[in-house]
Structure formats: C-alpha cells, structure tokens
Amino acid sequence: MNTTDATLIGLLAATDAIFRPLRRADWNPPTPAVLFEHRQRFATDGVPWTVGGSGAARLGGERDLQELQAGGLLVLTGKAKRSGVKLSNLGEAAVRSLCGLPSIIGAHEMIRQIVCRGGRADDGLTICPETWLWGADDYADSETDARMAWEVSLLLAPALSRGWVKARSDVRGRAYYSVPLVGLEVAAAPAPSLPDDLPEWQEPCGRLYHDLTLAARERLRSAKPTHPGEIGYCPLPVSIDIQRPRARKVKK
C-alpha cells in the first residue's frame, strides 16, 4: 500500500461514512443535521478534503490530487479554489476491490432484494427492515446483529452514495431501506459492469478502510452544521407495522 492507495482509501471511507444509516449514537443533535447537509452537497461538492503539512507539502498534495484526476480516479470540486473531492466510478471500483469490499454489482443485487422483500408500512411507505435482508424476522443477538448490519451497509454503500437506495432508522439505530424511482430503474436494468484489471485485495487496505470509516463518522458526530437552524433527519417511529409482501420477482 502506497500513499496514493491511502489517499483513495481515505476518500472512499469519508464518502461511505456520510451515507451509512444513522445508528443510536447518530441521533444526538446536531449529527442528523450534519449528515443531512453532507448528503445534500455530495453530488456537486463531494467530500471536504484538506491537505495538511507545510506550504511545500500542501502544494505537493494538491499536485498529487490533480494527477489522480488526470488519471481518471477522482474529480476535484470547487470553483475558485478546490474544496472537495469525489472518487470517479473507476476510482471507486478500484478502491473497493483493493479493500476487499463489495462492488457495485453486489449493490445492484441488494437493490433487487429490497424491492422483492420490502413491505408497506402503516404510513404507506414501502420499506425493508435491514433484518429481512439477512433472513431474520427481528433483532436477536446484539453481536450478530451488529455484524450483519455492517455487512449489509457495506453491500449497499455504492447504491447509497448514488441515491439508488435510501436509509432511514429509528432512535435505537435500527435501519430500514427504501428504493426511490431512480433505484427502481436501476434494479430493472442489467447489473453494471466493472472495469478490467482491478487491483487485488490487500488485507492492510481493508483494515485501513474500516478504521478510517469509523473515524470519519466520529468526526461527523462532533461537527457543526453549516446552517445552525437546520434540523436534519427525523427518526422513524420505534414501532412500525410493516406488512410483508407476497413473493414477487424483479424482471431481469
């Protein structure tokens, strides 16, 4: 793993940290507002990204980012001055492969699973409890549930950052997924293809991604919203009556 790998892994971790479902610790204000603002800005601004160090180090870091953009791995955002960074589709695919993470193909299959397994809630919203995605009716064992919830969020990460899937949760941090119109169109289409010659998994890269994702979410929990009056997301009711659907298939 070189410095370029570490930079790209950090960008992916910062991105996924924004879109992971809100858990119990995330419902403490102002985190719901902070996550709302970051998600709203992501499509145009990417993730905030600063290059630290001395003046020479910062200039070198900015040149490195420009070279990565020239190589098609990321996109620099901002007008007069660069303020954020987004991974390109190629860059994201490469980093997820390097870290041993599920690809956009896995996310596509998960969207189809949400469409097939989701039920209609008592407020008319069609949602799928995360437990249904790992074959359980409800939460049973805290350690197992936490592990499975993490695995599901990894599978859905490429879809969450693209807006193909929406994640909501209650104040206990129990997540529910829904698929908006754009996600339904993606689910009905063939799975996206991956670039050729993606890098092989390196275990240290996977560990670094895990640690940086948790650290990025922790920073978001202590950040302040841009607009102090912003409320952000509201939690779902703790008790939701969701009617399981009859078995249905998504057209291939």
LUMPADO-900041 format. One record per residue (C-alpha): residue number from 1; x, y, z. Coordinates in steps of 0.02 Angstrom, whole numbers, plus 32768, in hexadecimal, padded with zeros to 4 digits. Example, Ala and Ser with C-alpha at 12.3 -4.5 7.8 and 13.67 -1.06 7.14 Angstrom:
REM residues 2
{r 1; {8267; 7F1F; 8186}}
{r 2; {82AC; 7FCB; 8165}}
This chain:
REM residues 252
{r 1; {8000; 8000; 8000}}
{r 2; {8048; 80A7; 7FCA}}
{r 3; {8017; 815B; 7FEF}}
{r 4; {7FA4; 8161; 7F57}}
{r 5; {7F47; 80C7; 7F95}}
{r 6; {7F37; 8115; 8042}}
{r 7; {7EF0; 81B5; 7FF9}}
{r 8; {7E6F; 815A; 7F90}}
{r 9; {7E3F; 80EA; 8022}}
{r 10; {7E28; 8184; 808E}}
{r 11; {7DB5; 81D2; 800C}}
{r 12; {7D4B; 8135; 8000}}
{r 13; {7D41; 8127; 80BD}}
{r 14; {7D0C; 81DE; 80CC}}
{r 15; {7C87; 81C3; 8047}}
{r 16; {7C3D; 8125; 8093}}
{r 17; {7C3E; 8173; 8140}}
{r 18; {7BC7; 81F9; 8102}}
{r 19; {7B47; 817E; 80BF}}
{r 20; {7B46; 80F2; 813E}}
{r 21; {7A9F; 80E4; 819A}}
{r 22; {7A8B; 814D; 8237}}
{r 23; {7AA6; 80E1; 82D0}}
{r 24; {7A7C; 8104; 8386}}
{r 25; {7B12; 8177; 83A1}}
{r 26; {7AE9; 81DB; 8305}}
{r 27; {7A42; 821B; 8346}}
{r 28; {7A96; 8291; 83C0}}
{r 29; {7A87; 8342; 8379}}
{r 30; {7ACF; 838B; 830F}}
{r 31; {7B07; 82EA; 82B7}}
{r 32; {7A62; 82D2; 8257}}
{r 33; {7A76; 8382; 8210}}
{r 34; {7B2F; 8369; 81E8}}
{r 35; {7B0E; 82C7; 818A}}
{r 36; {7A7B; 8314; 812E}}
{r 37; {7AE5; 83A6; 80F1}}
{r 38; {7B77; 8338; 80BC}}
{r 39; {7B04; 82C4; 805B}}
{r 40; {7AAD; 8356; 8006}}
{r 41; {7B52; 83A0; 7FCE}}
{r 42; {7BA8; 82FF; 7F99}}
{r 43; {7B6A; 82F7; 7EE5}}
{r 44; {7BBA; 839F; 7EBB}}
{r 45; {7C3F; 83B7; 7F41}}
{r 46; {7C7A; 8308; 7F6C}}
{r 47; {7CCA; 82F7; 8017}}
{r 48; {7D2B; 8384; 806A}}
{r 49; {7DE3; 835F; 8057}}
{r 50; {7E78; 83C1; 8099}}
{r 51; {7F30; 83A2; 807E}}
{r 52; {7F96; 83BF; 811B}}
{r 53; {804C; 83E2; 813C}}
{r 54; {80C0; 8471; 8110}}
{r 55; {80A8; 84E2; 807A}}
{r 56; {8113; 8473; 800C}}
{r 57; {80BA; 83D6; 8049}}
{r 58; {8010; 8422; 8024}}
{r 59; {8045; 8453; 7F74}}
{r 60; {8087; 83A3; 7F58}}
{r 61; {7FE7; 8358; 7F9A}}
{r 62; {7F7E; 83C3; 7F27}}
{r 63; {7FE9; 8390; 7E93}}
{r 64; {7FCE; 82DA; 7EC3}}
{r 65; {7F12; 82F5; 7EC1}}
{r 66; {7F1D; 8347; 7E17}}
{r 67; {7F7F; 82B3; 7DD4}}
{r 68; {7EFD; 823B; 7E18}}
{r 69; {7E77; 82A1; 7DC1}}
{r 70; {7EDB; 829C; 7D1F}}
{r 71; {7EE5; 81E0; 7D34}}
{r 72; {7E28; 81D4; 7D3F}}
{r 73; {7E23; 819A; 7DF4}}
{r 74; {7DD0; 8230; 7E44}}
{r 75; {7D7C; 82D7; 7E23}}
{r 76; {7DAF; 837A; 7E78}}
{r 77; {7D1F; 83EC; 7EA8}}
{r 78; {7D13; 84A5; 7ECE}}
{r 79; {7D17; 8542; 7E64}}
{r 80; {7D9E; 85C1; 7E8A}}
{r 81; {7DF6; 8549; 7F00}}
{r 82; {7DEA; 848D; 7F15}}
{r 83; {7D7D; 8463; 7FAA}}
{r 84; {7D4D; 83AE; 7F97}}
{r 85; {7D72; 830B; 7F3E}}
{r 86; {7D0A; 827E; 7EF4}}
{r 87; {7D45; 81D4; 7EBB}}
{r 88; {7D1C; 81AD; 7E07}}
{r 89; {7CC3; 810B; 7DDE}}
{r 90; {7D6C; 80C2; 7DAC}}
{r 91; {7DBF; 80FF; 7E4B}}
{r 92; {7D34; 80BC; 7EB9}}
{r 93; {7D36; 8012; 7E64}}
{r 94; {7DF3; 8007; 7E78}}
{r 95; {7DF3; 8036; 7F30}}
{r 96; {7D64; 7FC3; 7F5E}}
{r 97; {7DC0; 7F35; 7F0A}}
{r 98; {7E63; 7F63; 7F61}}
{r 99; {7E0B; 7F62; 800A}}
{r 100; {7DAC; 7EC1; 7FE9}}
{r 101; {7D04; 7F1B; 7FEF}}
{r 102; {7C65; 7EEF; 7F91}}
{r 103; {7C59; 7F3E; 7EE5}}
{r 104; {7BCE; 7F9A; 7E8C}}
{r 105; {7B95; 7EF1; 7E49}}
{r 106; {7B72; 7EB9; 7EFB}}
{r 107; {7B16; 7F5B; 7F1B}}
{r 108; {7AAA; 7F3D; 7E81}}
{r 109; {7A76; 7E92; 7EC3}}
{r 110; {7A4F; 7EDD; 7F6E}}
{r 111; {79DD; 7F5F; 7F1E}}
{r 112; {797E; 7ED2; 7ECC}}
{r 113; {7971; 7E7A; 7F74}}
{r 114; {7929; 7F16; 7FC5}}
{r 115; {78A9; 7F26; 7F39}}
{r 116; {7878; 7E6F; 7F4C}}
{r 117; {7877; 7E68; 800A}}
{r 118; {783C; 7F15; 803A}}
{r 119; {778F; 7F2B; 8086}}
{r 120; {7713; 7FB7; 809A}}
{r 121; {771A; 8011; 8141}}
{r 122; {7683; 8056; 819C}}
{r 123; {76A8; 8105; 8157}}
{r 124; {76A5; 80C5; 80A3}}
{r 125; {7762; 80C6; 808D}}
{r 126; {77AD; 802A; 803D}}
{r 127; {7848; 7FFC; 80A0}}
{r 128; {78B0; 7F64; 80CB}}
{r 129; {78F3; 7F47; 817A}}
{r 130; {79AC; 7F1F; 8175}}
{r 131; {798C; 7E7D; 81D3}}
{r 132; {7926; 7E3B; 8142}}
{r 133; {79C0; 7E4F; 80D3}}
{r 134; {7A21; 7DD1; 813A}}
{r 135; {798D; 7D5B; 814E}}
{r 136; {7955; 7D85; 81FE}}
{r 137; {78A9; 7DBE; 8236}}
{r 138; {78EE; 7E2F; 82BE}}
{r 139; {798A; 7E57; 8323}}
{r 140; {79C3; 7DC8; 8391}}
{r 141; {7A7B; 7DCD; 83C1}}
{r 142; {7AD2; 7E75; 83D4}}
{r 143; {7B7B; 7E3A; 8395}}
{r 144; {7B35; 7DDC; 8300}}
{r 145; {7ABB; 7E68; 82D7}}
{r 146; {7B46; 7EEA; 82D9}}
{r 147; {7BB2; 7E80; 8267}}
{r 148; {7B26; 7E5E; 81EC}}
{r 149; {7AEE; 7F14; 81EC}}
{r 150; {7BA0; 7F47; 81C2}}
{r 151; {7BAA; 7EC6; 8135}}
{r 152; {7B05; 7F03; 80EA}}
{r 153; {7B3F; 7FB8; 80F1}}
{r 154; {7BE0; 7F87; 8096}}
{r 155; {7B7E; 7F30; 800E}}
{r 156; {7B0D; 7FC6; 7FF8}}
{r 157; {7B93; 804D; 8005}}
{r 158; {7BA7; 8067; 7F47}}
{r 159; {7AEB; 8078; 7F36}}
{r 160; {7AD6; 80ED; 7FCC}}
{r 161; {7B55; 816C; 7F8D}}
{r 162; {7B01; 816C; 7EE1}}
{r 163; {7A52; 8187; 7F27}}
{r 164; {7A15; 80DF; 7EE7}}
{r 165; {79E4; 80AC; 7F98}}
{r 166; {79AE; 8113; 802E}}
{r 167; {79D3; 80E2; 80E1}}
{r 168; {7969; 8119; 8174}}
{r 169; {796B; 80E1; 8229}}
{r 170; {7918; 80F6; 82D2}}
{r 171; {7969; 813F; 836E}}
{r 172; {79A8; 8092; 839E}}
{r 173; {7A0C; 808F; 82FD}}
{r 174; {79A8; 8006; 82A8}}
{r 175; {79B3; 8023; 81ED}}
{r 176; {7931; 8017; 8164}}
{r 177; {7957; 8023; 80AB}}
{r 178; {78EB; 8064; 801D}}
{r 179; {7905; 8074; 7F61}}
{r 180; {78D6; 8117; 7F09}}
{r 181; {78A3; 8121; 7E53}}
{r 182; {7956; 812D; 7E13}}
{r 183; {7981; 8091; 7E77}}
{r 184; {78ED; 8033; 7E2E}}
{r 185; {792C; 805D; 7D80}}
{r 186; {79D9; 801C; 7DB0}}
{r 187; {798F; 7F7D; 7DF9}}
{r 188; {792F; 7F5A; 7D59}}
{r 189; {79CB; 7F70; 7CEE}}
{r 190; {7A5C; 7EF6; 7CDC}}
{r 191; {7AE3; 7F01; 7D60}}
{r 192; {7B6D; 7F80; 7D3D}}
{r 193; {7C12; 7F3D; 7CFF}}
{r 194; {7CBA; 7F52; 7D55}}
{r 195; {7D5A; 7F93; 7D07}}
{r 196; {7DDD; 7F15; 7CD4}}
{r 197; {7E7D; 7EF5; 7D36}}
{r 198; {7E40; 7F31; 7DE0}}
{r 199; {7EC3; 7F23; 7E6B}}
{r 200; {7EC4; 7E8B; 7ED9}}
{r 201; {7E8D; 7E92; 7F8F}}
{r 202; {7F10; 7EC3; 800D}}
{r 203; {7EE2; 7EA0; 80C2}}
{r 204; {7F39; 7F3D; 8108}}
{r 205; {7ED0; 7FA6; 8091}}
{r 206; {7E30; 7F56; 80D2}}
{r 207; {7E62; 7F78; 8185}}
{r 208; {7E8F; 802C; 815C}}
{r 209; {7DE6; 8047; 8108}}
{r 210; {7D8B; 8002; 81A0}}
{r 211; {7DE9; 8071; 821A}}
{r 212; {7DDC; 810D; 81AE}}
{r 213; {7D21; 80F6; 8192}}
{r 214; {7CFF; 80EC; 824C}}
{r 215; {7D71; 8181; 826C}}
{r 216; {7D1C; 81E8; 81E4}}
{r 217; {7C6F; 81C5; 822D}}
{r 218; {7CAF; 81F6; 82D9}}
{r 219; {7CED; 829C; 8294}}
{r 220; {7C42; 82BB; 8247}}
{r 221; {7BF2; 829E; 82F0}}
{r 222; {7C59; 832C; 833B}}
{r 223; {7C49; 83A2; 82A6}}
{r 224; {7BD5; 8437; 829A}}
{r 225; {7B53; 8453; 8212}}
{r 226; {7B6E; 84DE; 8195}}
{r 227; {7AC2; 8524; 81BD}}
{r 228; {7AA3; 8525; 827A}}
{r 229; {79E7; 8523; 8261}}
{r 230; {79EB; 8482; 81FD}}
{r 231; {7992; 83F1; 8254}}
{r 232; {79C7; 8369; 81DE}}
{r 233; {797E; 82BB; 81DE}}
{r 234; {78F0; 8285; 824F}}
{r 235; {78ED; 81D2; 8292}}
{r 236; {786D; 8152; 8263}}
{r 237; {77F5; 8116; 82EA}}
{r 238; {783F; 808D; 8357}}
{r 239; {77AA; 801E; 8334}}
{r 240; {777D; 800B; 827C}}
{r 241; {76FB; 7F95; 8238}}
{r 242; {773F; 7F54; 8193}}
{r 243; {76DA; 7ED9; 812D}}
{r 244; {7746; 7E59; 80D6}}
{r 245; {7725; 7E53; 801B}}
{r 246; {76F3; 7DBD; 7FB9}}
{r 247; {7784; 7D6E; 7F5C}}
{r 248; {77AD; 7DD2; 7EC2}}
{r 249; {783B; 7DD8; 7E46}}
{r 250; {789C; 7E63; 7DF4}}
{r 251; {78A8; 7E51; 7D39}}
{r 252; {7957; 7E26; 7CFD}}
